[in-house]
Amino acid sequence: AALARLVVEAAAEAVASSGRFTLGLSGGSMVELLARELPAALKAEPGSDPSRWLVAFCDERLVPPEHPDSTYGAYRVRRGRG
């Protein structure tokens, strides 16, 4: 929960100062953690405005989104469950 709060606080600050927040997401355990904690943190910080976020998926492997090792694929699948 603390990480999710830090992300949305940084997002709110960036959106207020430059109109955009850039976030690089890794895979692994980060997927479940953010899927679980980020929605509540976003509700608590309306200034973070996810529509103003630029999200990059940090994945050292060149695999299609459907591949089990795809970071983007892991977030996409997790989002569909939440």
Residue, then its C-alpha position, 0 to 999 in steps of 0.5 A: a500500500a505504501l508503494a501505491r501511495l508513493v506512486v499516486e503522490a508522485a503522479a499528482e505532483a507531476v501532473a500538477s507541475s507538468g501535466r504528465f506523469t511517466l511511469g516504468l513498470s517492471g514485472g514479477s511480484m510488482v504486477e500483483l502488488l500494484a493490481r491490488e493496491l493502486p486502485a484504492a490509492l488512486k481513489a484517495e488521490p484524485g489529482s493523480d489523474p491516470s489519463r495523464w500518465l505515460v506508462a512504459f513496460c520495462d521488459e528485457r525480453l522480446v516476446p509477444p504480449e500473449h507469452p507468459d514472460s511478457t510484462y505487458g501481458a501480465y498487467r493486461v491479464r491482471r487488469g482483466r481480473g480486477 
